[in-house]
């Protein structure tokens, strides 16, 4: 079938992170749907293509984000079904904390259209670089903040814990743009079951524009309740404990090595 869909990542920092493949898809599309919140980024996309349509208009305070995501999918799929080469341009990586790309690609494939995802530099990539974290050193666990609160998740204080979208922590409505100190206090109480209240944590925000400052703010867990939190703020909790050796397993491996050497 003639229509096609490509959801591409434009990276986090304007103009600096987009890969040649994503740029090529945007330039060769019939229509480009933009899922970016910054007006300057929208203008930058319009320099690459004459028909850029914003998906941000579907967001409204008090409106469920599930409805918004479905509307985004419908907007892109309408053009795909009309036989057009459609591109959805998303901040960071289109597969990370973005439901519309996954759902629209699955729908397009189910209907017989060509559809694919082109990766981009995500907020996680920027975080690792800006904070100098190597996930392979101690390990790293990541959760969306509200999901972390709503479910009994098992996590390890000897590795890094990253909680995304803490500005929305505790929102059950899926219709708010932010929650407040009362919701964060519940999160702090949950974390304090494992971490000391004076444990040093990090608030992180990646740079969206080249002139933006990266936010790396260190504070105690207890101070999180009064901190300035935005929708895109990420909470990074460094390890509070040392890794505990699995002596029984190590001994078993040593036995195997000895047997193989004979």
C-alpha positions in Angstrom: 0.0 0.0 0.0 1.2 3.5 -0.8 0.9 5.1 2.6 3.8 4.7 5.1 4.7 5.9 8.6 8.1 6.6 10.2 8.3 7.9 13.8 11.7 9.5 14.2 13.7 10.8 17.1 15.1 14.3 16.8 17.1 14.1 20.0 17.0 16.3 23.0 19.1 19.4 22.1 17.8 21.4 19.1 19.7 20.6 15.9 22.6 18.9 17.7 21.2 15.3 18.1 19.3 14.5 15.0 20.8 11.7 12.9 21.1 11.9 9.1 18.5 9.1 8.7 15.8 11.0 10.7 16.6 14.2 8.8 16.2 12.4 5.5 12.8 10.9 6.5 11.6 14.4 7.5 12.8 16.0 4.3 11.2 13.3 2.0 7.8 13.1 3.8 4.5 14.2 2.4 3.5 15.5 5.8 5.3 15.8 9.1 3.6 15.7 12.5 5.5 17.4 15.3 5.4 16.3 18.9 7.6 19.0 20.3 6.6 21.6 22.9 9.0 24.3 22.1 8.1 26.9 19.4 11.7 27.3 18.3 12.0 23.5 17.7 8.8 23.7 15.6 10.3 26.5 13.5 13.4 24.4 13.0 11.4 21.5 11.7 9.5 23.9 9.3 12.9 24.8 7.8 13.2 21.1 6.7 9.6 20.6 5.5 6.8 22.9 4.4 3.9 20.9 5.9 4.6 20.5 9.6 1.5 19.9 11.8 1.7 20.1 15.6 0.4 17.3 17.8 0.8 19.5 20.9 -2.7 21.0 20.4 -4.2 17.7 21.6 -2.9 18.3 25.1 -5.3 20.1 27.5 -5.3 20.5 31.2 -8.0 18.2 32.7 -8.1 16.0 29.6 -6.9 12.4 29.9 -3.5 11.9 28.2 -4.9 8.5 26.9 -7.4 10.5 24.8 -4.7 12.8 23.6 -2.5 9.9 22.5 -5.4 8.3 20.7 -6.0 11.6 18.9 -2.4 11.8 17.9 -2.5 8.3 16.4 -5.7 9.1 14.6 -4.2 12.3 13.1 -1.2 10.4 11.7 -3.1 7.3 10.6 -5.6 9.4 8.7 -2.8 10.7 6.4 -1.2 7.2 6.1 -4.5 5.8 5.0 -4.8 8.6 2.4 -1.6 7.2 0.8 0.9 9.7 2.1 4.4 9.3 3.4 3.9 10.4 7.0 6.6 11.2 9.6 6.1 11.7 13.3 8.9 13.8 14.8 9.3 13.2 18.5 11.7 14.7 21.1 14.5 12.4 22.2 13.9 8.8 21.2 10.4 8.1 19.8 10.1 4.8 21.7 10.9 6.2 25.1 8.0 7.5 27.2 5.9 8.0 24.1 2.8 5.9 23.6 1.6 7.4 20.3 4.6 6.2 18.2 4.4 2.6 19.4 0.6 2.5 18.9 0.6 4.2 15.5 3.4 1.9 14.2 1.6 -1.2 15.4 -1.7 0.0 13.9 -0.1 0.9 10.6 1.6 -2.5 10.3 -1.6 -4.3 11.2 -3.4 -2.5 8.4 -0.7 -3.5 5.9 1.3 -0.2 5.7 5.1 0.1 5.9 6.0 1.5 9.3 9.2 1.9 11.3 10.9 3.7 14.2 14.1 5.6 13.9 15.9 6.0 17.2 17.1 9.3 18.6 19.3 10.5 21.5 17.1 10.2 24.5 17.0 12.0 27.9 18.6 8.9 29.3 21.5 9.2 27.0 22.0 12.8 28.0 21.7 12.0 31.7 24.4 9.3 31.4 26.7 11.7 29.7 26.0 14.8 31.8 26.1 13.0 35.2 29.0 10.7 34.2 27.1 7.6 35.1 28.2 4.2 33.8 25.2 1.9 34.1 27.6 -1.1 33.9 29.4 -0.1 37.1 26.8 -0.5 39.7 23.7 -1.3 37.6 20.8 1.0 37.0 17.0 0.6 37.5 14.5 3.0 35.9 10.8 3.6 36.5 8.2 6.2 35.7 7.6 7.9 39.0 3.8 7.3 39.3 4.1 3.7 38.2 6.8 3.3 40.9 4.4 4.6 43.5 1.3 2.7 42.4 2.9 -0.8 42.3 5.1 -2.8 44.6 8.3 -2.6 42.6 11.4 -4.5 43.7 14.5 -2.3 43.5 18.1 -2.5 44.6 19.7 0.4 46.7 23.1 -0.8 45.6 22.5 0.5 42.1 21.3 3.8 40.6 17.6 4.4 40.7 16.1 6.8 38.1 12.6 8.0 38.4 11.2 9.8 35.3 8.5 12.5 35.3 8.5 13.2 39.0 6.6 16.4 38.2 3.6 14.1 37.7 4.4 11.8 40.6 1.2 10.3 42.1 -1.2 11.6 39.3 -3.9 8.9 38.9 -6.1 11.1 36.6 -3.7 11.2 33.6 -5.2 14.7 33.1 -2.8 16.9 35.1 0.3 18.8 33.9 1.8 18.6 37.4 1.3 17.4 41.0 2.6 19.2 44.1 4.4 18.9 47.4 1.8 16.6 49.0 2.2 14.0 46.3 6.0 14.2 46.4 5.8 13.7 50.2 4.2 10.4 49.6 7.0 9.5 47.2 9.6 10.6 49.8 7.9 8.4 52.4 8.0 5.4 50.1 11.7 6.0 49.2 12.6 6.5 52.9 11.7 2.9 53.5 15.0 2.1 51.8 17.0 5.3 51.7 18.0 7.6 54.6 16.3 11.0 54.4 19.7 12.7 54.3 20.8 10.6 51.3 21.9 12.8 48.5 19.9 12.7 45.3 20.0 14.6 42.0 17.5 16.6 40.1 18.3 16.5 36.4 17.0 18.3 33.3 18.6 18.0 29.9 19.3 21.0 27.6 16.6 21.4 24.9 18.1 24.5 23.3 21.9 25.0 22.8 21.7 28.0 25.1 20.0 26.1 27.9 21.8 25.2 31.1 21.8 21.6 32.1 20.2 21.2 35.6 22.2 19.1 38.0 21.0 19.9 41.5 22.1 17.8 44.5 19.9 17.8 47.6 18.9 15.5 50.3 15.9 13.2 49.9 14.0 15.1 52.5 14.5 18.4 50.7 12.8 17.0 47.6 9.4 18.1 48.9 10.2 21.8 48.6 12.3 21.6 45.5 11.4 23.3 42.2 10.1 20.5 40.0 9.1 20.7 36.3 7.3 18.2 34.1 10.6 17.1 32.5 12.5 16.9 35.8 14.2 13.5 36.5 15.1 12.2 39.9 18.4 10.3 40.1 19.2 8.4 43.3 22.8 7.1 43.6 23.5 3.9 45.4 23.1 4.0 49.2 24.6 0.6 49.9 27.5 -1.5 48.7 26.9 -4.5 46.4 26.8 -7.8 48.4 28.9 -10.6 47.0 27.0 -13.8 46.1 29.7 -16.0 47.7 27.8 -19.3 47.2 27.5 -18.7 43.4 31.1 -17.5 43.1 32.3 -20.7 44.8 30.2 -22.8 42.5 31.7 -21.0 39.4 35.2 -21.6 40.9 34.4 -25.4 41.1 33.3 -25.4 37.4 36.5 -23.6 36.4 38.6 -26.1 38.3 36.8 -29.1 36.8 37.3 -27.6 33.3 41.0 -27.1 33.9 41.5 -30.8 34.7 
